[in-house]
């Protein structure tokens, strides 16, 4: 539960400033964006939108993106009529509505800035890779990845690594608690999915042949 709360708080903070209604995490679950919560109501779906968002502008944008859907404004909510939750959420998750709460460095559409605004884009330090798969081992607080290393780092200790490799991110604790500050350099793991491209640096190779990731940034 403690780990779940940590992940939720990171995701909640990131996506409030994103320009999507909802977004899917690496494990496929739907997480908040401009829409903070959602529920089925009166034969449709009600999305509660953050109060900082211009709801009229958002409704106009969503109606243009989905012209076959009936969308209404109800206070600070968008109501999608005649649709089920399990039909609507996959349809709108990840759709760019080009509306931000504020000019945030954490926008999911800004290169490298979704988590770490001062990311050092260094070809010497980072290898460039494509994510072939990603899953989360909640029991051990570990993200497991299969990477296709396209371009090895220029002068790091792992500059000979290329091709398909197994890697993992072990979430770090401080004083018995998971902390965003302790995990900032790998927090983009919460945004990536199969097919994502990342810049990655490795900490060490362990006995089973997999590599512990030191830093990871989504491209």
Buried (B, 14 or more C-beta within 10 A) or exposed (E): EEBEEBBEEBBEEBBBBBBBBBBBBBBEEBBBBBBBEBEBBEEBBBBBBBEEBEBEEBBBBBBEBBEEBEBEBEEBBBBBEEBEBEEBBEBBBBBEBEBBBEEBEBBBEEEBBBBBEEBEEEEEBBBBBBBBEBEBEEEEBBBBBBBBBEEBBEEBEBEEBBEEBBBBBBBBBEEEEBBEEBBBBBBBBBBBBEEBEBBBBBBEBEEEEBBBBBBBBBB
